[in-house]
């Protein structure tokens, strides 16, 4: 039940994710004091397009000043309950006479709350405005769009609102279909799926309680990733346990003895795999952005719940039902090694015969793909380009740029000392992209009357700087450094904030995270692998192959995103998130493989052990890779570019890792290196005679 409430505790506003030390955050805190309350102006813009006359302007103005009385989503709440204090609804025509712009100033803090029916406020306001303005627009022959920060974020909320139903149901359906194909059983597939759902419900409930008590932040992206991560990881662990259990049932008459042997063989790789992913995710706590930092514990909670469920609940289910659960492919107690035949046996023999050729071909292929990685565009993406489709707010924002300066209605704001107003104004007017600089007034301008005085609070004033670009665009963010440089030169105490500054500060924080967090993750994963395999060389070798696979995936992403999907760019956090999931999850399959290789090497030697390890784990690891790839691919169904990009990258990268790295590159390298791959453990000095498997 608690998992279903996750949407109600989401935060999807970039400004809420910035650290307190960011200049945009500091500016926002000062700007809030100008309203006299703990609030800030969050503009929602209404664009009317058509032939503009004094009559239509008057009609639109008369209508919009009354929108406060509109009720929301069948509740007693009204739009007026969420308007910013000391702000006025404004209406003004474009200079080309083809559009009218209305600015509905919402209170940024109030709209982050819930309606009496526990639904988000902002999407309800946006939908109510769209329904309310339609009659006046139709009567005057105007087209209308609710856009600006409020409209865009409202549509973003709406897109994330599909996570509870579409994403979850689609993911469950995909996993169920794959499990039915893998097990070819009308019953067995239900057991791992129920276990995965239990893990997701538990993880979602824990995350909800933490978010509700303001311990962590949850955004729509984190919730979506949690769902696919838990369902994918839990199913992967279940596949590994069930495959080993089926194998042991051929060697043990008692199902309890078989489970004991299977458990002994899989608990360590599952624990190592889950620990690697969990610790890698927890390293995100070093991020400067609260939403990125919160994804760490959110994901780690999901992985830990997956591990605990699969290592406790799943074995109990399997033992409860006995061998018949595998019907019609019931494993008999016959002592046969059924997994030593089939496709993976043939693959193993090819690698055993030509290991050097195998790793050279696989490595060259990955290097060719990786060569395109520098062309990946991940320097930020504006809100308009965040959607894969064209919702009303996006269409309206693009049309707004045709008739008004890009920053109209949502200016960059500079907090300045009163005695520096003229100096900062003169300096900033010369900045690239600036079309107008005006001080915030203490009251509203009324035609025919003198202008109100400049509003002053604690000897500070605010300058509204209108840019010629959309405020949430990458281009507007690029103008912020120069504006700050000029403002700081004129007033060292000045603070530059607003939407464009927030986006620039988020981009800067993401860049810092990429440079600092990735090296820490590499070190931690190497350490875990070294401890698990008791070998430094093996750890470095495995990590190197997965990193190569990561860059190969980025290369493919660059080609696909730029030339097939036609995305405008990528979020700054994409390289970090792709790295977290591809390296941490990709190393899983190498852990599954190499723990079995080490186990077999102690019996029959390294060169024969790696071929047997590949043969007996090939089918289950490939199935696990397909499940995880399919679950992340479901993210592509959501109409949001960042999630679609992460979904594609992880899905493709996991398949690349499963099919090329784990199946060919790693076994071929281990086969070529031989016992020395276990350096510095004693296994490198194996004295057993190593014989090739019979061809």
N, C-alpha and C positions, 0 to 999 in steps of 0.2 A: 504493500500500500504506500509506503514512504517513497519508493522509487518513482511512483506516478506523480509525486508532488515536486520533483526536481525542477521542473520548468518554473514553478512559482518562486524559486529563490535564485533565478538567473540574474546576472549582471552582464549587459552587452554593450555598455558605454565605454569607449576607449579611455575617457578621462578618469574613470574610476579605477583603472588598472595602473596608472602611473604612480611612481614612488613619490613620497612627500617632498623629496629634494629636487624634483623636476621643476624647471622654471614655470611651465604651464600650470602645474599644481599650485605653486606658490602664488601665481597671479590669480588663479581661480579663488583661492582662499580670501585674498584681499577684495576681489570684485564682489564676492558674496556680501561683504560688509556694507556695500553701497545700497543694497536692497533693504537693509534694516532687519533682515531675517536670515536664517540659515538656508539660503536658497540661491539659485543662479538661473539666469535666463536661458531657456532652451527653445530656440525659435522653430516653429512649424510654419512653413510657407505655403500659401495657396496661390497658384498661378492661374489666371484666367486669360485665355488667348482668343483674339478675334478683333473685330472693329470696335475700337474704344471711343466712346463719346462721353461728354459730361454727364449724360443721363445714365449710362451704364456704370460709370465710376461712382455716381451717387447711390445707385441701386446696390452695387456690391458693398460699398461702405456701410450703408444702412443695415444690410444683412449681417455682415461680419461682426459689427460691434455688439450684436445680440447673440452670438454663438455660445456665449457662456451659459445660456439657459438650456442648451442641448443636453439631454440625459445620455448615460453611457451604458450600453449593453444590457438594457432592461433593468438597471439598478436605480437607486435613488441618487447616485453620484452624478454631478454635472461637470461640464468642462470648466465652469467658473471655479470649481474647487481646486483646479490644478493650474490656474493661470499664475504667472510670476507676479509677485507683489510690486507695486509702484511702476508697473509697466503698462503700456497702452497698446491696444490692437490698432495697427496702422494699415492704411491702404494708399497706394500711389501708382500712377500709370507709368509705363515705359516711355522713353523719349521718342521711340519710333511709332507710338500710337497704336501698337498692335497687342499690348498685353497690360494686365493689371496685376499687381503683386500685393497680397495680403499677408501680414506678419502676425501670427498668433503666438505671443510670448508665453511659453509654458514654464512652470517651475521645475527645474531639473531634478530636484530632490523628491518632489511630490509624485512625479510621473514614474519614479522607480518603485513605487509601492504597488499594492494590489487593490483591486476593486472589492466591494463587499462580497462578490461571488468568487473571490480568489483568482480572478483572471488579471493579467497584466494591464496596467492603465493605458500606456501609450498606444498599443494597437487598437484599443477600444476608442480612444480619442480620434485617431486617424480615420477609422472606419466611420465614426459618427460624423466627422467633418465631411467626408466624401458624400455621405448620404444627405447631409443637410444642405450643402451648396449646390447640389445637382439641379433643383428646381430653379434657383435664381440664375444659374448659368444657362440652362435651357431656354428660359424665358427671354434672355438677352442675346441668344445666339452665340454663346461663348463656350469653348471647351475648358475644362477645369482639371487641375492636378493638385493633389496634396503632396508636397515635396519638402525640400530643405532637410535639416537635421532631424526634425521630428518625423516627417514622412518617411525618410529613408530608414531611420531606426525602427519605426513602426513596422515597416515591411520586413525588416531584418528579424524582428521579434516573430512576425508571422511565419517566416521561413523556418525559424528554429522551433516554432510550435508544432511542426510536423514530426519532430523527433520522437515524441512519445508513441505515436502510432505507426506512421509510415516506415521509419527507420527500424524500429524494433521488430515489427511484424515481417518486414522484408528480410532482415537479417536472420530471424528464426527460420523463415521458410527456406532460405538459401542453405543454411546449415543442415536443416532436416533433409533436404534433397541430396546433399553431398553424402551425409551419413547413410542414407538408404542405399545409395550407389556403392559406397565403400563396403558396407556390411552385407548387402544383398539379403537382408533379413527384415521381415515385417515388424519385428518387435525390438531388436537390440538397439536400434537408433534412438529409441525413446529415452533410454537410460542416460546416455551422455548429454542429451539435449535437456532433460529435466535437471540434471546436475548443473549444467551451465546456467540455466535460468535461475536456479536457486542461488548460485554465486552472484549473478547480476543483481537479483533482488536484495541480497544481503549488502553488497557493495553500495548499491544505490541508496539504501536506507541509511547507511553510515554517512555517506557523503551529504545526504539531505540534512541530517541532524547537525553535522559540522557547519554547513552553509547557513542553516537557520540560526545558529548561534554565533554567526559572524567570525568563525574560526578560519574558514577558507572562502574564496570566491568561486562561483560556478558560472560559466557562460555557456551559451548554446554549443559552442565548439567542444568544450570539455565534456558536456553531457553526451554528445554524439560519439566522441572518441571512447568514453567509458563503456558505452553499450557494445560497440564492435570489438573493443579490446578484450573485455571480459568474455563475451561469447566466443571469440576466436581463440583466446588463450586457454580457456577452460576446456573447449572441445579438443584442442591440440593435446593437452595433458591427458585427457580421457582417451584419445586415440592411442597414445603411447602406452598407457596402462593396460587397456583392453587388448592391444596387440601382443604385449608380453604375457598377459594372462592366458590368452588363447594358445600361445606357443608353449607355455608351461603345462597346460592341460593335457598336451600330448605326452608329457613326461611324468605326470603325477596322477595317480588314481583318485586321490582326494582333492576336491576343489579347494579346500582350505590350504593344503600343502602347495598347490599350484599358485594360489594367491600370495602365499608367503614368499615363494620364490620370485614371483613377478614383482611383488612389492620391493623386495631386496634389490632387484635389478633396475627399478625405475625411480625410486624415491629420491636418490641422489641427483640424477640429471634433472628431474622436475624441480627439486628444491634449488639446484644451482641455476637452472634456467629462470625460474621465477624470481630468485634473488637478484640475478643480473638485471632483469628488466625493472624490478622494483627499485633497486638502488640507483640505476640509471635515471629513472623517473624522478626519484627524490632529489637528485642533483639539480633538478629544475628549481628547487627552492632557492638556489643562488641567483635566480633571475631577478632583475630589477622590476619586472612587470608582475603585478599580483595575479593576473589570470594565468600567465605562463607558470609562475611559481606554484599556483594552486593545482595546475594540471599534474604536477609531480605527485603529491599525496593522493589526489583523486585516482590517478592511474595505478599507483602503488597499492592503494586499498583494493582496487579491482583485481590486480594480479594476486595479492595475498589471499583474497577470498576465493579466487579460482584454485589456487594451490591447495588450500585447506579443504575445500569441497571435494576436489578430485582425489585427494589422498585419504579422505575419511568417508564421505557419503557414497561416492561411486563404488569403492570396494564392498561396502555393506550391501548395496543394491545387487551387485554381481553375485556375491555369495548367497544372498537370499534366494535368488532365482535359479542358481545352479547352471549346469551345462545347457539345459534346454533353451536358455535365453538366446543362444547362438543359432537356433533353428532357422533355416534348414541346413546350415553348414556347421553342424554340431561337432566340436573337436573331441575325438576319441582318445582314450589312453592307449597309444600304440607305439610311443617312443620314436616316432618319425620326425625328421627335421623338414617339415613341409615348406618352410620359408627358404630353403636352400635351392629352390628351383624356380624357374620362371624368368621374367624380364630382367629383374635385378641381378640374377645370377649371370645372365649374359653380359650385362653392363660391367659387372665386376670382372669377368674374364677378359673383356676388351681392355680395361684399364690395367689389369694384371699383366697383360701381354705387352702393352705399349704405354707405360706410365708417362714417359717424357713427352711423347707426341700428344698425349691427352691433355696434360697441363699446359703445354705451350699453346695449343689450339684454343683451349678455354680461356687462358689468360689474355691472349691476343684479342679474342672477341670482346672481352670485358674492357680492355684498354681502348679499343676502337669506339665503343659506346661512351666511355668516360671522356673521350676527347671533345665531345660536344658539351660537357658540363659547364665550361666557362660562359656559354651563351645563354644560360638560364637567367631569366629576368625575375629577380626576387628583391627589388629595391623598394617595395611598397606598392599598395594598390588602393585607389580611392573607393569610397563607399559605393559610388555609382557603378564601378567596375567589379564590385564584390558579387553582384548577382549574375548568374549564368543566363537569366532571361531578362525581360524588360518590364518589371512591375511599374505601376503608375508613378511612383516617386522617382524612379530612374528616368522615365520619359520626361516628366516634368522638370527635373533638374537640368537635363540637356536642353530643353526648350527655354528654360530660364536664362541660360547663358546666351541665347540669341537676342534677348531683349534687355537684359540688365547686366551690370558688372557681376562677375562671378561671385564675389563676396557680399553682394547686396543681401541684407537681412541677417547675415551671420558674420560680422566683421571680426578681424583680429583686434584684440584689445590690449592696450598698453597702460599699465599703472605707472603714473609719474608723480614726482613732487610738484606741488602747485607752482613754485617759482621756476619750474623747468618746462611748463606746458608749451610755450612758444618755441623754445629751443628744440625740444623733441619733435614737435610738429614740423618745423622747418627741415629737420634732419631726415625724418622718415618719409616726407613727401618725395624725396629724391630716390627712394628705394625702388628697385625693380618690381613691377607688378602692382604698385600702389596707385589707386585712382582717386582716393579721397581720404582726408584725415579730419575728424571733427571731435570735439570734446563731448563727453556725456553731460547733458543738461539736467538741472534740478527742476524737472517738470516737463510739460509737453508744449511744443511749439503750436501756437494758435494763429491762423492767418489774420493779419491786420493788427496784431499785438506784438509788443517787444518780445524778443527771445528771452527765455528764462536764463538765470545765471548758471555758470558751470557748477556742477555738483562736486562738493568737496567733503571728504571724510578723512579725519585724522591727517589733515594736511596733504592728502593725496587726491589725484584726479584720474579720470580714465579717458584715454583717447581711443575712439573707434576708427580703425583703419580698414577701409574697403579695398579688397584686392580684385584684380581683373580675372581671377580664376576661381573655380569652385573651391570653397574653403576646405573640403575634405579630400582634395586631390593631391597627388604626389607633387605636382607642379607648384601648388600653393605652399606646400610644406617646404619646398626648395627655396622659397623666398624668405622664410623665417630667419635663417642665420644672418642675412644681410640686414634685415629689419632690426634684429636684436643688436647687431654690431653698431648700427647708427644710433639706436635708442640709448644703449649703454654709454656710448661716447658722449652723448648730450646730457644724460642723467645716469650716473653709475648705480643708482638705487632702483631704476626702472625695471619692470617685469613685463614680459610679452607673453600673453596668453590667448585663449580663444581656440576654436576648432582646428585651424591650420597649425597652430603651435602645438596642440595636443598630438596631432598626427606626426609632426616632426619629432617630438620628444619620444613618442612610442617607437618610431623608426630607429632613433638613436639608441634607445635601450635595447631593442632587438639586435642591433649590430654588436653591441657590447656583449650580450648574452652569447651570440654565435662564437665570439672570439674567446670567451672564458669558459663556458660550460662544456663545449665539445672536447677540449683537451682533458678536462677532469673526468668526463665519462670514459674516454679512451683509457686513461690510467686505471680507473676502477675496474673496468671490464677485463683488462689485461691481468690485473691482480687476482680477480675471481677465477679466471680461466687457469692461471698458473697454479692456484691452490687446488682447484678441482682435478686437473690433469697431472699435478705434481711435476710440471714441466714448463720452463720458461719459453723454450723454443716452440713448443706446440701452441702456447698462448699467443705468442707474437705472430706465428704463422696463421692461426685462425682469424685473429683480429685483422691482419693485413688483407686476407681474402675478402672479409666482409666489408672493410673500408673500400676496397676496389669495387666491390659490388655496389656500394652506396654511390660512388661517383659515376659508375656506369648507369645507374638508375637516374641520377640527375641529368646525365647526358640525354637519355631517352625522354625525360620529362621536358627538357628544353626544346627538343624537336617537336614533341607532341603538343605542348602548351602553345608554342609560338606559331606553328605551321598547320596544325590540324584543328585544335580547339579554338585557336585565335584569342586566347586570353590576353588582356591588356598588360598583365604582369603577374607578380606573385607577392604574397605577403612576406614581410621581412622575417617572420618567424618560420617560414616554410623550411629553409635549410636545417634549422635546429630540430623541428618536429620530425622531419623526414629522417634526420640522423638518429634521433632517439629511437624511433620505431624500427627503422631498417637495421641499424647496427645491433640494438638490444634484442629485437625479435629475430633478426637474421642469425645472430650468434646462437640462438636457441637450437637451431637444427644442427649446427656443428657440435653443440654440446651433446645432443641426443646421439649423434653419430660417433663422436670421439670417445664418449664414456663407454660405449659398447665396443669400440675398437680397442680401447685399453684393456677392457675385460677379456676380449678374445686374444689379445697379444700376449697376455700373461699365460695363456694356455698353448697357443700354436705359433707364437712369434708375430712380430709387427707386420711384415709384408703379407703374410697369409691372413693375419687378424684384421687388417684394414679391408681386405676384400670380403671376408665373411661379415664384418660389421656393416659394410655397405649393403650386402645382400639381404641380411636379416632385418635391417631398418629401412631399406629403400621404400617399400610400399607405404609404411605407416608415416614416415616423415614427409613423403610426397603428398599423402592425403592431408596431413596436418597443414602443410604449406598451402594447399588448395583451399582448405577451410578458412585459414587466416586471410588469404588473398581475397577470397570471396566476401568475407565479412567487411573488410575495409573498402572493397569496391562498391559496396552498398552506399557508402558516403557520397558517391558520385550521383546518386539519385536526388540529393538535396540541391536546391537551386542556388548554391553558394560556392563561389570559386575557391576560397581557401579550403573548404572541406572536400570539394571535388579533387583538388590538387593533392591533398594529403591521401585521400582514398586511392587515387590512381598510383601515386608514388609507392605507397606501401604495398598495394596489390601487385604491381609489376615487380617491385624490388624483392618481395618475398618469393614470387615465382622464379625470378632470376637466381636468387640465392638457393632455392630448393632444387632447381633443375640443373644449373650450371656449377655453382660453387660447391654445394654439398655433395652432388652426385658425381662430379667429374674432377673439378679443380683440387679440392682437399684430398680425396682418396688418392689421386694420381701423385700429388706432392708427397704425401705420407708414404706411399708405396715406393717412390723414388728415393726419399731420404732414408727410409728404413728405421732401425732402432734408435738412431741418433735423434729422431724427432722427440724422444722423451727426455732429452737432456734438461736438467742435470739429475733426473731420478735414476734409480738403479736399473730400471727397465731398459735403459739405453745399452746396458752391457749384457743383454739376454744371450744366454749360451745355447739356447735351443736351436736345433737345425730347422731353418725355415724352408718350408716346401710350398710350392704354388698349389693352389687348389686344382683339382682335376678339371681339365677342360672337357 
